[in-house]
Amino acid sequence: MQTTERAAASKSSSVLEIKPVGEEHREWLNQKMKEIWSGRFVVTRGVAYEPAKLPGFIAYERGIPVGVATYHISDAECELITLDALSQWHGVGTALIESVEEEARKQACSRMWMITTNDNIDGLRFYQRRGYVMCAVHINAIDQSRKIKPTIPLVGNYGIEIRDEIELEKYLWCWIGW
Ligand SMILES: CC(C)(COP(=O)(O)OP(=O)(O)OC[C@H]1O[C@@H](n2cnc3c(N)ncnc32)[C@H](O)[C@@H]1OP(=O)(O)O)[C@@H](O)C(=O)NCCC(=O)NCCS
């Protein structure tokens, strides 16, 4: 199994180990996703995904899982389906999104994109700081998502009503041989 090690942000002396999700991680991932996302499924643009069945990466710090990202590749585009730092603000999210971008490039994707909700102010900050641009706001899209997944809470971060899907994108640089 391929394992990469990345130094976490320079302010921290710890080292993160990033491993691709393997079959041995599926049960853990299933439990974690249910805990974090109030159910087995997440819904983006009207499509339900089961993150525990998707490809992804897990971040470890001293052998303990501290974050996970899952993605879905289709038509040379990579959608980041979930990104969760179990321990925030010390480089886990950055290391995971960089691993997904690297994999997307390897698989010749030209575009990375993701959906987040209008209440996720910290997520919007995080993605924009990493070069992602808001390319669409799908007003009231969560009404549709709730028909598929009724457990989506009404109120989210900072007491903001969860209502809209915000789509962010980044075009990936792909070398085409001469
Ligand atoms: C959004 C999210 C994924 C970000 O992950 P994270 O691990 O907290 O993010 P990072 O630590 O990599 O980076 C966040 C900031 O902390 C800073 N940071 C990193 N290491 C640090 C350290 N040791 N000390 C202080 N700050 C540090 C980074 O520089 C970064 O700042 P920047 O954005 O200005 O560059 C995470 O907060 C999360 O899981 N949120 C809940 C779920 C979610 O919203 N997911 C995304 C939408 S689906």
The ligand as a Tripos MOL2 file, in Angstrom:
@<TRIPOS>MOLECULE
LIG
   48    50     1     0     0
SMALL
NO_CHARGES

@<TRIPOS>ATOM
      1 C1        -12.6870   22.7340    6.7810 C.3       1 LIG1
      2 C2        -11.7320   21.6980    7.3670 C.3       1 LIG1
      3 C3        -11.7250   20.4490    6.5090 C.3       1 LIG1
      4 C4        -10.3250   22.2930    7.4040 C.3       1 LIG1
      5 O1         -9.4130   21.3050    7.9230 O.3       1 LIG1
      6 P1         -8.2650   21.6870    8.9800 P.3       1 LIG1
      7 O2         -7.4520   20.4870    9.2210 O.co2     1 LIG1
      8 O3         -8.9000   22.3080   10.1660 O.co2     1 LIG1
      9 O4         -7.4650   22.7590    8.1290 O.3       1 LIG1
     10 P2         -5.8860   23.0650    8.1650 P.3       1 LIG1
     11 O5         -5.3940   22.9560    9.5560 O.co2     1 LIG1
     12 O6         -5.2250   22.2370    7.1290 O.co2     1 LIG1
     13 O7         -5.8680   24.5500    7.6650 O.3       1 LIG1
     14 C5         -6.6590   25.5300    8.3200 C.3       1 LIG1
     15 C6         -5.7950   26.6960    8.7720 C.3       1 LIG1
     16 O8         -5.0710   26.3520    9.9370 O.3       1 LIG1
     17 C7         -3.7250   26.8260    9.7840 C.3       1 LIG1
     18 N1         -2.7970   25.9680   10.5120 N.ar      1 LIG1
     19 C8         -2.2600   24.8200   10.0840 C.ar      1 LIG1
     20 N2         -1.4560   24.3210   11.0440 N.ar      1 LIG1
     21 C9         -1.5200   25.1660   12.0820 C.ar      1 LIG1
     22 C10        -0.9390   25.1750   13.3680 C.ar      1 LIG1
     23 N3         -0.1180   24.1970   13.7530 N.pl3     1 LIG1
     24 N4         -1.2620   26.2020   14.2110 N.ar      1 LIG1
     25 C11        -2.1200   27.1720   13.8160 C.ar      1 LIG1
     26 N5         -2.6840   27.2100   12.6090 N.ar      1 LIG1
     27 C12        -2.3900   26.2230   11.7530 C.ar      1 LIG1
     28 C13        -3.4700   26.6930    8.3240 C.3       1 LIG1
     29 O9         -2.4040   27.5680    7.9390 O.3       1 LIG1
     30 C14        -4.7710   27.0870    7.7460 C.3       1 LIG1
     31 O10        -4.8620   28.4750    7.5690 O.3       1 LIG1
     32 P3         -5.0680   29.0660    6.1000 P.3       1 LIG1
     33 O11        -6.3760   28.4830    5.6100 O.co2     1 LIG1
     34 O12        -5.0990   30.5290    6.3210 O.co2     1 LIG1
     35 O13        -3.9100   28.5820    5.2790 O.co2     1 LIG1
     36 C15       -12.0970   21.3250    8.8230 C.3       1 LIG1
     37 O14       -12.2130   22.4920    9.5760 O.3       1 LIG1
     38 C16       -13.3540   20.4740    8.9890 C.2       1 LIG1
     39 O15       -13.2730   19.2360    9.0460 O.2       1 LIG1
     40 N6        -14.5200   21.1220    9.0860 N.am      1 LIG1
     41 C17       -15.7990   20.4000    9.2930 C.3       1 LIG1
     42 C18       -16.2440   19.6240    8.0640 C.3       1 LIG1
     43 C19       -16.2510   20.4770    6.8290 C.2       1 LIG1
     44 O16       -16.6930   21.6190    6.8660 O.2       1 LIG1
     45 N7        -15.7420   19.9200    5.7130 N.am      1 LIG1
     46 C20       -15.6360   20.6480    4.4660 C.3       1 LIG1
     47 C21       -16.9010   20.8310    3.7520 C.3       1 LIG1
     48 S1        -17.6670   19.3610    3.2580 S.3       1 LIG1
@<TRIPOS>BOND
     1     1     2 1
     2     2     3 1
     3     2     4 1
     4     2    36 1
     5     4     5 1
     6     5     6 1
     7     6     7 2
     8     6     8 1
     9     6     9 1
    10     9    10 1
    11    10    11 2
    12    10    12 1
    13    10    13 1
    14    13    14 1
    15    14    15 1
    16    15    16 1
    17    15    30 1
    18    16    17 1
    19    17    18 1
    20    17    28 1
    21    18    19 ar
    22    18    27 ar
    23    19    20 ar
    24    20    21 ar
    25    21    22 ar
    26    21    27 ar
    27    22    23 1
    28    22    24 ar
    29    24    25 ar
    30    25    26 ar
    31    26    27 ar
    32    28    29 1
    33    28    30 1
    34    30    31 1
    35    31    32 1
    36    32    33 2
    37    32    34 1
    38    32    35 1
    39    36    37 1
    40    36    38 1
    41    38    39 2
    42    38    40 1
    43    40    41 1
    44    41    42 1
    45    42    43 1
    46    43    44 2
    47    43    45 1
    48    45    46 1
    49    46    47 1
    50    47    48 1
@<TRIPOS>SUBSTRUCTURE
     1 LIG1         1 GROUP 0 **** ****
